[in-house]
């Protein structure tokens, strides 16, 4: 098992992944958590550079996340959106007044030539976050959702069209030319991480864009740190978001087993341990046949205590 | 005198000019007022396309202007600015939450290829404005203020540096390649306007950029409509803004006479009538020697009634 002092690398998308990231930040020493974050959902909207998953992590880890909405900032107001509606403007993507400050400042700083990773690091410090939030890349990668209504940029599929169009597949524009986050690659090459945790994020639109960055998943596989994946599918349902719906539409089964198969087939030898919910305990044997250690616990994170418990559980797994 | 049914063209900058524009809109039949608006103060800030003078006119003519602040929207809130301050962002240019909607929507529409003139016209309709607000050009023109601290973009001089650096002159980047507003040029060529009113805006940074667009002031001079200029300097003071300070710094006298001289020297034969405040009545004879008709009235617009009275006064002048 990794020494307690070694940093941990978590791979995360938005809301679901941020829950476990918060648990990990709580139970690790300050500064020991590194979160490699999906940027495939990023987009430019109303002239602004918007990074939904990075912001969800920033807001969650700084204690600013809106608990009621499940996204955005606590205590948010909506004056700009109300005014934009009055002007006949585009309001399908809801931008809160306080949230807008993040996008305005990021847009300004990126236009001035700052890297997204440097901006994100500076903002995390400003918000008092001890953990390191790394965009998966500083280069533009854009997740396209293939549907029976054509290819849709992710936010158009996810927010504007409310995940309604049946999905046939995904692609990640720009990914073959994108460089994985330099700091994370450097730490991987130095064997700095004691453990890699793939958060219970959507495998197709949150984790795959990260793992498919050139060289990244092979670097994770070569790293001595065990790779622990937490299933986002519990009892055949996605806790949050369209993962289950996508799996059904693509003709996959909808279970933790099918998630495990996806990771084993797409990234052979990467995953050391797969964490499933106790409600899926009957799948353990079949998942084990894929050649991974299966760990069973309660993976549904409602309270802060749930998040910490799952974090502790993933950190105690040896994967051996 | 022009027929009452003929449209009127007003040239305007921001706050000072918008007051008279509001008076003109009040006393003319709906749709008869055309305002050609300075865009030299426009700038890109935090990724947004901001047009301060156009917005002042939109907000003033739609009854949304903030009476207390003297700029921006009535009932404005400042959540985004507060949040931006917390992030350590740039907050010297105050953007209200509701005002932001205008900039976001404009930035989006211009990026999509819409012309500024078309966007402005659409927004005016949306806000219920019967008058026509025309940007002086759809091309980028940027007023640079020459100071003893170097050349400053206008908003940096005006807002960030609070007009403190002593001024030595002005230039308008991009002006020689800019096309004057097409609709206004078309109406001028058709001799459609019954009168041209130059509002009491800053001669150097609000009116000069408009008049120096290629072909514009000559088209105004050739038009049969009398050109009436209202002095922005009253009793040696500017009602609003840095005009008087600029004149002193550039070694000019600071009086309505010096404003009249500026227009006569720079645009010979353009001005038919010059309107001065009653407190400057003693200057009338000397101004008359410049070859213009001088009209004396109360030009300080505090109430709505003041605005209407000055508007009626300018419309009744024959300039002959």
Interface residues (C-beta under 8 A of the other chain):
Chain A: X45 X46 X47 X48 X49 X73 X77 X79 X80 X81 X82 X83 X84 X86 X87 X88 X89 X90 X97 X98 X99 X100 X101 X102 X104 X105 X107 X108 X111 X123 X126 X127
Chain B: X45 X46 X47 X48 X49 X73 X77 X79 X80 X81 X82 X83 X84 X86 X87 X88 X89 X90 X97 X98 X99 X100 X101 X102 X104 X105 X107 X108 X111 X123 X126 X127
